Amino acid sequence: MANADLPGPVPPQRGGSSSATGPVSGALRVRVFEPGEGVAVVQVDGELDLAARDLLTGPLAEQLASAVTVLVLDLSRVTFINSDGVAALVEAHRVAQQRRTELVLVSSGVVDRLLRLLDLTGRFSYAARQETPAR
């Protein structure tokens, strides 16, 4: 599913479900959507660092332990990421491979720059971001 055109935030579809985890000190918000059978979207909004890492790793681990075959990690709204955030992404990738789950990133410029700097871009599959038209 590399380079698939998946929408930015994916709202739940009929029969799907969603849950949300609120912000920690206003720094990070994680939402989980299940738009269809076997597919989950984890949407991340804010700063992904040591203080917020557990907010992401919990929902990722929960989804990877479920019956999903495709896990979309929407990082398009991440405004900051450091090595702790990258470590969470690498661990999610490792677990996804073990469980034969396809992990697909919807990235942001901030995430892209750090993954490129660390030479990790080839490790992940990517979906295109959908830009919201200016009004």
N, C-alpha and C positions, 0 to 999 in steps of 0.2 A: 504494500500500500504506500510505498514511498512516493512522495510528491502528489498525493491525492488532494483534490480540492474539497476539504472539509471546512465548514463554516467556523468562524472564531468561536464565540460562545454558542454552544449547541443546546437549545432548549429541549426539555424532555418531550418526546412524541407520545402519541396515544399508547397507553400500555407501559410507558416508561416511568421512571421515578427519578426524584432528585433529592439531594440532601445538601446541607451547607454547614460549614464550620465558620464561625465568626472571626473577626480580626483579633490578633494578639497585639496589643498596644498600637492598634491602627496600622501595623506593618504588613500583614499578610491575611488574605482571605482565600479559602479553598472551597470550591463547590464541586459536587459530584453529580453528573447527569448520566442516566442510562437511556439513551435515545432509541435503543432497539435491542433485540435479543443478541447477547454475546458481545455487545459494544458498551464501553463506559468512557466517559469524558471527565477528566479531572481538570478543572479550570482554576488557575492560580492568578491572583491579583495582588500586586504589591512587591515587597522586598523579601527575597529568599536568602536568608542567612542563618547563622547558628541559632539565633533566638526563635526563628520561625520554622526551622527544618522539621521538627516533629509534627507540626501542623500539616506538612505535606506527606511525610513518610507514612503516617498512620493511614490516611485514605488510600495512598498508593498500595500499601501492603494489603489492605482490606480488599481492594479491587483485584489485585493479582492473586489473592487466595480464592477468589470467586471463580465463576465459570466463564469469565470474559475471554474472548479470543482476540479482541482488539481493544487496546487501552490507548486512548488519545490523551496526551498530556498537553493541555493548552496553556502555554507560557506567554502568550501574546501580550498579556497585561503585566508581566513582570517588569518592574522598574529598576531593580537592583538584584544582583546575584553574586555570591562569593564562592569560595572553595567548598564551603559547607553545603551550599545549594547544588553545586556540581556533583559533590559526593553522593547526594541523594538521588540525582539523575542517573549516575553510573550504577548505583546499587539497584535502582528500579530496573534498569536495562538488564543487569545480571539476572535478577529474579525473573523477569519476563522471559528471557531466553530459557532458563531452566523449566519454566512452566509452559513453554511454547506459546506464549502470548505475544502478539505483535504490539510493540510499544512505538507510538507515533507521536513526534513532537510537533506542536504548532508553536514556533519560536518567536522571540522578539529580538530587536536589534541588540539589546543589552546581553541577552543570552547568547545570541549568535557570535558576538565579539569575543566573549569569554571562552566559549567552546572552540572557536577558531584559534584563539591564542594558545589554548591547551592542546591543540591538535586532536580534538575529540569529535569533530563534526562527522567524520565517517562512521562513527559508532552507532549513530541514530538514524532512523527513518524520519522523514519530514513531510508534513502536510502544508499546503500553501495557506497563508493568512488571507482572510477576506478583509479588504480594507473597507471601512465605512465611508461612503461618499460624503464630501463636505456639503453643507447646506448653506 
